[in-house]
Amino acid sequence: MANTSDKLSALDKAEIVKAIKSAEKKTSGEIQVHVDKHCKEDVLDRAAHVFKTLKMHETKERNGVLFYLAIKDHKFAILGDMGINQKVEEGFWDSIKDHVIAKFRENKFGEGLSEGILKAGEKLSSHFPYQDDDENELSDEISFGKD
């Protein structure tokens, strides 16, 4: 059985991690990417479960952002923590999500995620600017589901 990460090449994975590191140099926000093969439930419910499992709600400023993708089921969500949601307008993630989905439709998964992550870093920087004493609270590596 193919691994969940097979849809992303090694180059894609490296570019995504590079994008996370670059975005986090502009903001104190923490960005993570999780990829599942399937999502049998509502995508936001699954993203919320992954968010909690990755302990993203434990950041100091509650400013974690999850990019969640279920490859086979074509489901995608961006989920921000409470600290972000209290500061940003409704629909804050919509333009980024639309851009990423457009790239997915071209089978450019790595490029779509990388560009979305960089755009998220830019948008977050106005609400959560990078601090000199900023510490990387969460892993920059992509996490993958086991199925």
Sequence and secondary structure as in RCSB ss.txt:
>XXXX:A:sequence
MANTSDKLSALDKAEIVKAIKSAEKKTSGEIQVHVDKHCKEDVLDRAAHVFKTLKMHETKERNGVLFYLAIKDHK
FAILGDMGINQKVEEGFWDSIKDHVIAKFRENKFGEGLSEGILKAGEKLSSHFPYQDDDENELSDEISFGKD
>XXXX:A:secstr
   GGGGS HHHHHHHHHHHHHHTTTBS EEEEEEES   S HHHHHHHHHHHTTGGGSTTS EEEEEEETTTTE
EEEEE HHHHTTS TTTTHHHHHHHHHHHHTT HHHHHHHHHHHHHHHHHTTSB  TT    S  S EE   
